[in-house]
């Protein structure tokens, strides 16, 4: 080979090598971040603001059910994103329910906006809501017919508003018309850290203040952290309270969700004075706290009664995927952090990747999400204003930025729809008014009202 041809050969070989190297580099770059795994949450970015990847896809449907709700003709799931985990459900209906679509024409209105993180709501008079602002610890009155917001009500408790803390849920006493009693949950500074606290006070006749506010319950032990307070409250049919708590997130404190001598990661059943209800399942156990009703929970963000069956349902955060919808029965253990349909934010398995609850002696969730919906407040639609919605469950989604409509037959999830997917809001709480309007509050300070068109 001549000197000239040899040089040309070397130049050509070098060019091929450079092109091949560039192609490999391009492939590596295109695969970055394609695993679908979220980084550990830091809420605001913490846990409920960065739970999992967002799914804002609309469900497409063609075939109607008996109730008139349209269901996908080929049974396509409402979830269009790939799974985060490799776990298989314990039964076919446990995850990825068929997509459905509401047939009723809906009207969607923005009632107010710009109010900050609106964590809890309660209707105390027709079309008038008590609303909590988490970070400023303000209690407000919102008139959803007049699009009006009151000045902050005085007399609310001091809160620790770091991380997920602040003024949380609100509920009114069953005899509110006479007692004027309002119940609030919040994160409270105590010796050793913070706790989920529950207190009550009377709304003054002029609605300007809470009078004689007092703390009636603290979910001990205290912990020096700012995540997973839980904090939802609801009254039972005997006028006692259910209070939900989180397990405070961190390892190893989260293990106390399994301990009956701690109020972390629990559903708690107490009177309006903060005392344990006498029929609670562990009152005869000397090693258990009397107020515990169920345990083994991660961070319960929604609670409500099924209007038809009377079952108590809750929704709670999973870690990276594995958010759970559960029916609560007294004394039951729901398995966290021993079993989970999710994984750590690092991508590591939880407890060697045990997902099957029943095989380990725990209660299987009725439904779970993979990837997450980051579920928050929820409410059953116990009204006939939109007939096809009767007894359906509505759940606010945080990172997922939608409201999930869940259709239930018995205790089985048979359909899921996703509403307000284009709003880009983190839906924090859900309420159904006496007149049948679906109300949703967001972390962006917006309150939405959804009704049948023409109403």
C-alpha positions as a printed Julia matrix, in Angstrom:
455×3 Matrix{Float64}:
   0.0     0.0    0.0
   1.37    3.45  -0.9
   2.03    6.11   1.67
  -0.84    8.19   0.23
  -3.41    5.4    0.35
  -2.35    4.39   3.86
  -2.99    7.93   5.11
  -6.42    7.94   3.51
  -7.2     4.59   5.15
  -6.2     5.87   8.61
  -8.26    9.03   8.15
 -11.32    7.01   7.17
 -10.9     4.66  10.15
 -10.61    7.58  12.54
 -13.77    9.18  11.09
 -15.75    5.94  11.56
 -14.52    5.67  15.16
 -15.6     9.26  15.97
 -19.04    8.72  14.45
 -19.52    5.49  16.4
 -18.49    7.2   19.67
 -20.95   10.02  19.06
 -23.76    7.54  18.46
 -23.08    5.75  21.77
 -23.03    9.06  23.61
 -26.37    9.99  22.04
 -27.94    6.68  23.13
 -26.75    7.16  26.72
 -28.19   10.66  26.86
 -31.59    9.63  25.45
 -32.01    6.99  28.19
 -31.41    9.34  31.11
 -34.4     9.54  33.42
 -36.38    6.93  31.53
 -36.8     4.58  34.5
 -39.92    6.39  35.71
 -38.56    6.58  39.28
 -38.98    9.73  41.32
 -36.27   11.24  43.47
 -36.85   11.19  47.23
 -39.56   13.68  48.13
 -38.77   16.88  49.94
 -42.37   18.16  50.35
 -42.97   21.38  48.88
 -41.24   19.23  47.41
 -41.77   16.89  50.35
 -43.53   13.57  50.2
 -47.0    14.53  49.02
 -45.72   17.01  46.42
 -43.28   14.64  44.76
 -44.86   11.28  45.36
 -44.64    9.89  41.85
 -44.75   10.66  38.11
 -47.74   12.64  36.88
 -50.45   11.12  34.77
 -52.73   13.68  33.19
 -54.2    11.49  30.45
 -57.93   11.49  29.79
 -59.83    8.23  29.69
 -61.53    7.46  26.37
 -64.72    5.39  26.43
 -67.41    4.07  24.12
 -69.61    1.54  25.91
 -72.16    2.33  28.65
 -72.72    0.6   31.99
 -76.08    0.05  33.66
 -75.77    3.41  35.42
 -75.24    5.27  32.16
 -71.54    5.83  32.74
 -69.51    5.07  29.64
 -66.83    2.41  29.89
 -63.98    1.65  27.54
 -65.15   -0.91  24.98
 -61.92   -2.87  25.17
 -61.48   -2.54  28.93
 -58.58   -0.1   28.67
 -57.3     1.13  32.01
 -57.65    4.73  33.14
 -53.91    4.53  33.84
 -51.83    4.98  30.71
 -48.4     5.36  32.29
 -46.1     2.32  32.74
 -45.87    0.66  36.14
 -43.06    1.63  38.51
 -42.87   -1.81  40.1
 -42.98   -5.45  39.02
 -45.53   -6.49  41.66
 -48.65   -8.35  40.62
 -52.02   -7.56  42.26
 -53.57  -10.04  44.67
 -56.77  -10.03  42.58
 -57.53   -8.64  39.11
 -59.57   -5.6   40.22
 -56.97   -4.41  42.74
 -55.31   -1.9   40.38
 -55.68   -0.22  36.97
 -59.47   -0.21  36.76
 -61.16    0.27  33.37
 -61.49    3.84  32.16
 -64.95    5.38  32.42
 -66.41    8.73  31.4
 -69.3    10.71  32.91
 -72.18   11.04  30.44
 -73.8    14.0   32.24
 -72.69   17.34  30.84
 -70.77   19.11  33.59
 -70.24   22.74  34.5
 -66.89   23.61  36.12
 -66.41   26.92  37.94
 -63.57   28.54  39.85
 -65.06   29.96  43.06
 -61.91   31.58  44.48
 -58.19   31.43  43.83
 -54.87   32.62  45.21
 -55.54   31.52  48.8
 -52.53   29.23  49.37
 -52.65   25.58  50.41
 -56.32   24.9   51.18
 -56.1    21.7   53.23
 -59.56   21.0   54.67
 -63.19   21.98  54.09
 -66.52   21.57  55.9
 -69.97   22.86  54.91
 -71.52   24.42  58.02
 -74.46   26.12  56.31
 -75.84   25.55  52.81
 -73.21   26.72  50.31
 -70.98   28.16  53.06
 -67.71   26.42  53.84
 -65.17   26.55  56.62
 -61.78   26.21  54.89
 -58.31   25.81  56.4
 -55.21   27.43  54.96
 -52.35   25.16  55.99
 -49.29   27.39  56.02
 -50.77   30.58  57.49
 -53.02   28.63  59.92
 -56.0    30.67  58.78
 -59.58   29.48  59.06
 -61.76   31.12  56.39
 -65.41   31.17  55.4
 -66.06   30.74  51.68
 -69.48   31.43  50.19
 -69.57   29.33  47.02
 -72.67   31.08  45.63
 -71.34   34.59  46.13
 -67.68   33.77  45.28
 -66.76   35.48  48.55
 -64.06   34.87  51.19
 -64.17   36.15  54.77
 -61.4    37.67  56.8
 -59.45   35.05  58.8
 -61.3    33.79  61.86
 -59.42   34.6   65.07
 -58.61   32.09  67.79
 -57.03   29.34  65.71
 -54.14   27.44  67.34
 -50.44   28.06  66.87
 -48.99   25.54  64.45
 -45.65   24.29  63.19
 -45.95   24.96  59.46
 -42.64   23.54  58.27
 -42.75   20.77  55.65
 -46.17   19.14  55.62
 -47.17   20.82  58.86
 -49.68   23.56  59.56
 -53.42   23.89  60.06
 -54.9    20.74  58.58
 -58.48   19.43  58.64
 -61.74   20.95  59.85
 -65.04   19.35  60.85
 -68.16   20.63  62.55
 -69.88   18.88  65.44
 -73.05   16.93  64.59
 -74.94   19.37  66.83
 -73.25   22.44  65.35
 -76.51   24.4   65.09
 -76.68   24.38  68.89
 -73.07   24.0   70.05
 -71.3    25.96  67.27
 -68.36   23.57  67.91
 -65.6    23.35  65.28
 -62.86   20.7   65.34
 -59.4    21.3   63.86
 -56.31   19.15  63.35
 -52.85   20.67  63.16
 -49.16   20.0   63.7
 -48.17   21.17  67.17
 -44.8    21.86  68.74
 -44.29   19.87  71.95
 -41.3    18.69  73.93
 -39.3    16.34  71.72
 -40.63   17.55  68.37
 -44.09   17.78  66.86
 -47.35   15.82  67.03
 -50.62   15.62  65.15
 -53.01   17.45  67.46
 -56.81   17.71  67.56
 -58.63   20.62  69.17
 -62.03   22.28  69.33
 -63.58   25.69  69.8
 -66.96   27.38  69.35
 -67.54   29.61  66.34
 -68.78   32.94  67.66
 -72.22   34.14  66.61
 -70.68   36.89  64.5
 -68.36   34.27  62.9
 -65.26   36.3   63.68
 -63.52   33.95  66.12
 -63.18   30.5   67.66
 -63.95   30.8   71.35
 -62.28   28.78  74.13
 -60.21   26.68  71.74
 -58.61   23.71  73.51
 -56.45   20.77  72.48
 -58.23   17.49  73.26
 -55.82   14.93  71.79
 -52.17   14.58  70.79
 -50.9    11.65  68.71
 -47.78   10.74  70.66
 -44.91   10.05  70.59
 -43.52   13.36  69.41
 -40.98   13.29  66.61
 -38.51   15.89  65.38
 -39.58   15.82  61.74
 -42.03   17.62  59.45
 -43.59   14.85  57.34
 -46.63   12.54  57.46
 -49.03   14.04  59.98
 -52.17   12.47  58.55
 -54.82   14.62  60.17
 -58.18   13.81  58.56
 -61.22   13.7   60.86
 -64.79   12.44  60.52
 -67.67   11.76  62.91
 -69.29    8.35  63.28
 -73.03    7.74  63.78
 -72.6     7.92  67.56
 -71.02   11.4   67.34
 -67.52   10.13  68.14
 -64.47   11.04  66.06
 -62.14    9.14  63.81
 -58.72   10.77  63.46
 -56.05    9.58  61.02
 -52.31    9.87  61.58
 -49.16    9.33  59.55
 -46.11    7.35  60.68
 -43.83   10.42  60.32
 -42.12    9.02  57.22
 -38.52    8.53  58.3
 -36.83    5.19  58.87
 -36.85    3.89  61.62
 -39.67    6.0   63.17
 -42.03    4.69  60.49
 -41.76    1.22  62.04
 -43.94    2.5   64.9
 -46.92    2.12  62.58
 -46.79   -1.52  63.71
 -46.56   -0.69  67.43
 -49.69   -0.61  69.57
 -48.01    1.68  72.11
 -47.74    4.55  69.59
 -50.38    6.62  67.82
 -48.33    6.88  64.62
 -49.69    5.34  61.41
 -53.1     4.69  62.92
 -56.83    5.27  62.66
 -57.81    6.58  66.1
 -61.33    6.49  67.58
 -62.07    9.01  70.33
 -64.89   10.99  71.9
 -65.4    14.71  71.45
 -63.43   15.15  74.67
 -60.46   13.19  73.35
 -61.07    9.99  75.33
 -60.88    6.51  73.82
 -64.21    5.06  72.72
 -65.04    2.18  75.07
 -65.75   -0.29  72.25
 -62.31    0.15  70.66
 -60.55   -3.15  69.83
 -57.53   -2.82  72.14
 -59.02   -1.37  75.33
 -58.47   -4.66  77.15
 -54.83   -4.93  75.99
 -52.51   -3.56  78.7
 -49.74   -3.11  76.13
 -51.84   -1.11  73.64
 -53.17    2.43  73.55
 -56.92    2.47  74.03
 -57.62    4.95  71.23
 -56.23    2.78  68.41
 -58.83    1.49  65.96
 -56.59    0.16  63.15
 -52.86    0.23  62.44
 -50.09   -0.42  59.94
 -50.81    2.73  57.89
 -48.36    5.07  56.15
 -50.0     8.49  55.81
 -53.79    8.59  55.64
 -55.01   11.63  53.71
 -58.69   10.86  53.12
 -61.54    9.24  55.06
 -65.29    8.85  54.48
 -68.23    6.48  54.91
 -69.74    4.64  51.96
 -73.33    6.01  51.84
 -74.88    2.65  50.92
 -72.85    0.05  52.84
 -71.77    2.17  55.81
 -68.17    0.94  55.44
 -65.4     3.29  56.52
 -62.94    3.86  53.65
 -59.54    5.58  53.78
 -56.89    6.46  51.24
 -53.19    6.66  52.12
 -49.88    7.45  50.49
 -47.67    4.63  49.36
 -43.96    5.32  48.93
 -42.92    5.33  45.25
 -46.21    3.89  43.9
 -48.47    1.67  45.99
 -50.96    4.29  47.25
 -53.75    2.34  48.94
 -57.54    2.51  49.18
 -58.66    0.51  52.22
 -61.83   -0.46  54.08
 -61.2     0.0   57.8
 -62.3    -2.61  60.32
 -61.51   -2.46  64.06
 -58.28   -4.15  65.09
 -57.01   -4.78  61.55
 -53.35   -4.41  60.57
 -52.78   -2.98  57.09
 -49.13   -3.95  56.88
 -46.97   -0.84  56.51
 -43.92   -0.81  56.51
 -43.6    -4.62  56.35
 -45.48   -5.01  53.07
 -46.18   -2.57  50.25
 -47.06   -2.43  46.57
 -44.53    0.4   46.3
 -40.77    0.79  46.55
 -38.39    3.21  48.25
 -37.73    6.55  46.54
 -34.2     5.29  45.99
 -35.61    2.45  43.9
 -34.74   -0.16  46.53
 -37.28   -2.77  47.58
 -39.11   -2.42  50.89
 -38.45   -5.38  53.2
 -37.05   -7.46  50.31
 -40.01   -6.63  48.11
 -42.88   -8.32  49.94
 -46.13   -7.05  48.42
 -48.74   -9.72  49.2
 -50.51   -8.53  52.32
 -52.8   -11.46  53.1
 -50.02  -14.04  52.94
 -48.24  -12.11  55.7
 -51.34  -11.83  57.88
 -52.29   -8.28  56.83
 -55.29   -6.75  55.06
 -55.07   -6.38  51.3
 -55.95   -2.92  49.99
 -59.13   -2.86  47.94
 -57.23   -0.85  45.33
 -53.76    0.58  44.74
 -52.12    2.91  42.23
 -48.91    2.22  40.28
 -47.63    4.76  39.41
 -48.95    6.93  42.2
 -51.93    9.21  42.23
 -50.55   10.88  45.4
 -54.1    10.73  46.81
 -55.36   13.33  49.27
 -58.82   14.27  50.56
 -61.81   12.24  49.42
 -65.6    12.13  49.6
 -68.36    9.77  48.54
 -71.05   11.33  46.38
 -74.08   10.9   48.64
 -76.5    12.92  46.53
 -78.81   12.45  43.55
 -78.08   15.76  41.78
 -75.94   13.79  39.3
 -77.57   10.35  39.4
 -74.76    8.43  37.67
 -72.38    9.62  40.41
 -74.41    8.25  43.33
 -72.17    6.34  45.78
 -69.08    7.0   43.65
 -65.89    8.0   45.45
 -63.97   11.15  44.51
 -60.3    11.52  45.51
 -58.02   14.51  45.05
 -54.66   13.85  43.41
 -51.57   15.91  44.24
 -48.66   15.22  41.89
 -51.09   13.48  39.55
 -53.06   16.75  39.22
 -56.5    15.25  38.76
 -59.6    14.23  40.67
 -60.17   10.47  40.54
 -63.76    9.28  40.28
 -63.96    5.68  41.55
 -66.93    3.42  40.82
 -67.42    0.67  43.41
 -69.6    -2.44  43.28
 -69.74   -4.07  46.71
 -66.13   -3.7   47.79
 -64.65   -3.98  44.28
 -63.37   -1.12  42.13
 -64.9    -1.47  38.65
 -64.05    1.86  37.01
 -61.94    4.99  37.29
 -62.29    8.41  35.67
 -59.96   11.4   35.91
 -61.44   14.9   36.08
 -59.91   18.39  35.68
 -56.75   16.89  34.2
 -55.86   20.08  32.31
 -55.89   22.45  35.3
 -52.36   21.67  36.49
 -53.5    21.87  40.13
 -52.65   19.72  43.14
 -56.09   18.7   44.42
 -55.94   18.66  48.22
 -59.5    18.11  49.47
 -62.92   17.06  48.17
 -66.39   17.87  49.5
 -69.96   17.21  48.34
 -72.44   19.93  49.3
 -76.01   19.4   50.46
 -77.16   20.5   47.0
 -74.91   17.97  45.25
 -72.06   20.18  44.02
 -68.63   18.58  43.98
 -66.15   20.99  45.58
 -62.37   20.62  45.27
 -59.63   22.7   46.91
 -56.02   22.87  45.77
 -52.53   23.7   46.94
 -52.63   26.63  44.54
 -55.4    28.22  46.58
 -58.19   27.46  44.1
 -61.66   26.16  44.94
 -63.55   24.48  42.08
 -67.26   23.78  41.9
 -68.54   21.02  39.59
 -72.25   20.63  38.9
 -74.49   19.27  36.2
 -74.73   21.77  33.34
 -77.83   23.93  33.64
 -78.11   23.53  37.41
